[in-house]
């Protein structure tokens, strides 16, 4: 489970991560990971938000995909720098991916956005 202090919930926060100045992006076939470090959050814990649109599938498929992504993010919180906000946008192909594929794709994308 992803603790509440590590979740992005507000629309303005999602927009700031995806479209804000200094935003970085990395992705592939299964997902796109956006990252941004707002100046006001430099010492606060990292936060993660998820976007799983109807293009991914019906409500059951979207829910399963989001739960998997949340579990993956929760296991990798210690590797995310403090103050970094991350938005994970699932691609339609994420619906057919298993947990390990999603985990590998998330790890690769996270490494790229944290490095740059």
C-alpha positions as CSV (number, residue, x, y, z in Angstrom):
1,X,0.0,0.0,0.0
2,X,1.2,3.5,-0.9
3,X,1.1,5.7,2.3
4,X,-1.1,8.8,2.0
5,X,1.9,11.2,2.3
6,X,3.4,9.7,-0.8
7,X,0.3,10.1,-3.0
8,X,-0.6,12.9,-5.5
9,X,-4.3,13.5,-5.5
10,X,-4.9,17.1,-6.7
11,X,-5.4,17.9,-10.3
12,X,-3.1,21.0,-10.0
13,X,-0.3,18.7,-8.7
14,X,-0.7,16.3,-11.6
15,X,-0.6,19.2,-14.0
16,X,2.5,20.7,-12.4
17,X,4.4,17.4,-12.7
18,X,3.4,16.7,-16.3
19,X,3.6,20.3,-17.7
20,X,5.7,22.2,-15.2
21,X,9.0,23.8,-15.9
22,X,11.8,21.4,-15.3
23,X,9.6,18.4,-15.9
24,X,11.3,15.2,-17.2
25,X,9.7,12.3,-18.9
26,X,10.7,8.7,-19.8
27,X,8.7,5.8,-21.0
28,X,8.1,2.9,-23.3
29,X,5.4,0.5,-24.5
30,X,3.7,0.1,-21.1
31,X,3.9,3.4,-19.4
32,X,5.3,7.0,-19.4
33,X,6.8,8.3,-16.2
34,X,6.8,12.1,-15.6
35,X,8.9,13.7,-12.9
36,X,9.3,17.2,-11.5
37,X,10.8,18.6,-8.3
38,X,8.9,21.7,-7.2
39,X,11.1,24.1,-5.3
40,X,8.7,24.2,-2.3
41,X,9.0,20.4,-1.8
42,X,12.7,19.8,-1.8
43,X,12.8,18.3,1.7
44,X,9.4,16.6,1.7
45,X,8.9,12.9,0.9
46,X,8.5,11.9,-2.7
47,X,4.9,11.6,-4.1
48,X,3.5,9.4,-6.8
49,X,0.3,9.7,-8.8
50,X,-1.2,7.5,-11.4
51,X,-3.2,8.1,-14.6
52,X,-5.0,5.1,-16.1
53,X,-7.4,6.2,-18.8
54,X,-10.3,4.4,-20.4
55,X,-8.0,3.5,-23.3
56,X,-6.4,0.9,-21.0
57,X,-9.7,-1.0,-20.5
58,X,-12.9,-1.3,-18.6
59,X,-13.1,-0.4,-14.9
60,X,-11.9,-3.8,-13.7
61,X,-8.8,-3.7,-15.9
62,X,-8.1,-0.1,-15.0
63,X,-8.4,-0.9,-11.3
64,X,-6.1,-3.9,-11.6
65,X,-3.5,-2.0,-13.5
66,X,-3.6,0.9,-11.0
67,X,-3.3,-1.5,-8.0
68,X,-0.3,-3.2,-9.6
69,X,1.4,0.2,-10.4
70,X,0.7,1.4,-6.8
71,X,2.3,-1.8,-5.3
72,X,5.3,-1.4,-7.6
73,X,5.8,2.2,-6.6
74,X,5.4,1.4,-2.9
75,X,8.3,-1.1,-3.1
76,X,10.6,1.5,-4.8
77,X,9.9,4.6,-2.6
78,X,13.2,4.4,-0.9
79,X,15.0,4.8,-4.3
80,X,13.1,8.0,-5.2
81,X,14.9,11.2,-4.2
82,X,13.2,13.5,-1.6
83,X,10.9,16.1,-3.0
84,X,10.4,14.5,-6.3
85,X,6.8,14.2,-7.7
86,X,6.2,11.4,-10.1
87,X,3.2,10.7,-12.4
88,X,2.9,7.3,-14.0
89,X,0.6,7.3,-17.1
90,X,-0.3,3.7,-18.1
91,X,-0.4,2.9,-21.9
92,X,-3.1,0.6,-23.2
93,X,-0.6,-2.2,-23.5
94,X,-0.2,-2.2,-19.7
95,X,-3.5,-4.0,-19.4
96,X,-2.0,-7.2,-20.8
97,X,1.3,-6.9,-19.0
98,X,2.0,-9.0,-15.9
99,X,3.4,-7.7,-12.7
100,X,7.0,-8.4,-13.5
101,X,6.8,-6.6,-16.9
102,X,5.2,-3.6,-15.3
103,X,7.8,-3.6,-12.5
104,X,10.7,-3.8,-15.0
105,X,9.3,-1.0,-17.1
106,X,8.7,1.2,-14.1
107,X,12.2,0.6,-12.8
108,X,13.8,1.6,-16.1
109,X,11.7,4.7,-16.6
110,X,12.2,5.8,-12.9
111,X,16.0,5.4,-13.3
112,X,15.9,7.6,-16.4
113,X,13.9,10.4,-14.9
114,X,15.9,10.4,-11.6
115,X,19.2,10.4,-13.5
116,X,18.4,13.4,-15.7
